[in-house]
Amino acid sequence: METISFLKEEKFLMEETLRRMVKEEKRGCFQELDKSKLVVIYGLRGTGKTTLLAQKYFDDGMEKNKRLAIHGEHLSIAGYKIKDLIGSLKYVNSDGYLFIDEITKLDNWAEELKVLSDIYPNLRIIVTGSSAVDLQNARRTLARRAFFINLKPLTFNEFLKIKYKKSIPQFDPFSKDPLTNALKVELDAREKLEDIEKVMNEYKRMNLPYLIDNSPSTLLDVLERIIYEDIGKSSSFSEEILDKFKPLLRLLALSEKTSYDNLSRDIGVGKGTVIKMLDLLIKANVIKTIYPYAIGKGTIRKEPKYLFTSPTIREVLLSFLGEKERMIGLTREDLFAMHIDELFYLKTGPDYIWKDALFEIGGRGKTSEQFGFVEEKKRKYIIHDGLEVTGNEIIKLPFYIFLTYFK
């Protein structure tokens, strides 16, 4: 019965906490929260996972007596585990929604959550946690049971809705007439956005929701927690190896493409350790892998490019190193790739291939000379920092138009 008392008190405390987290505008993935009876929300720290949970908790269609929220740390401090809820939930909430924030504060949470879900088949469970590494490691345990939502940084459309309460039409690079499509988006954007360059500069800095109200420099603290809390807890690395993650991130920030051998030499660890470190940074949603485009088995053997999942991460790291000039070009690559999963880089010619289109990334003065090496009859785009749409066979497309594709 002590557990029941805890749950009743926790319900009151968490409602007060979540009420302060609710925001008016919802992320595009909000509708996905009902895709399964067990949903796991993961992603880079600062992407708004708890806010998403709070919005669902106070959703208009939610019955008050059919919802219960628990904080994983509160459960742990009280000396309970998820398995201790099994006998008590039937008295509190067995056929509504159970929300657990910061579930990674609990040991063996994935195994116990699986049992809890089996015992209460009518209970819908939504969990979040700061450690994307731990949450992704749970995939094998919760395979075929849970729906995983990777909460990425804000899309440009989401940023416009949250910061400016505005929206512009979607550009589709794969439409029948992309040039006409782009010109229509350009016209609408110029009518609705007073200073497009200002808005884009803000988006580059504020694509993580919490950065709308905080300085980008706070990302250094976020990276510190990812290294020593998330990766430290989920790996067997010593403190000495954990200390190597900072120089590794700085090297990655200086160039999007480098070899394992060079990284191994520069940070002073074995090649195998470097590969494991990179894998953990990928699981933590700090960096993403871009493989070279090739036909056949050779693709996966090549060492990939590593881009940052948010251009703000690279910007903060390079600002710390005093490399502001190099930052401009490299963060363009992150901005372009941040929402694209099936992207490959090209060793010659333009920078990237995505589906049936080729992309060159650069400043507003970027020319089409890189496409002179291309024989494939694919759509060709130059994505640039400027404001105007130009071209015909090769379309020069501003970032602010290209990014509207991602809802």
Protein Blocks (a to p, Z undefined) as FASTA:
>chain_A
ZZmmmmmmmmmmmmmmmmmmpcfbdcfklmmmmmpfbdcdeddehilmmmmmmmmmmgmk
lcfklcccddfklmmmnopafklmmmmmmmmomclccddehkllpghklmmmmmmmmmmm
mbccddddfblmlmmmmmmmmgokaccdddddddfklmmmmmnopacddddfkbmblmlm
mmmmmmmmmmmmmblmlmmmmmmmmmpfklmmpcfklmmmmmmmmmmmmmmmmpcbdfkl
mmmmmmmmmmmmmpcbdcfklmmmmnopafklmmmmmmmmmmnomaccdddddedjklmm
pccddddfbfklmmmmmmmnopamlmmmmmmmmmmmmmpmbbcddfehjfbdchjaccdd
ddfklcfklmmmpmbdcddddddfblbdedjklccddfklmmmmpZZ
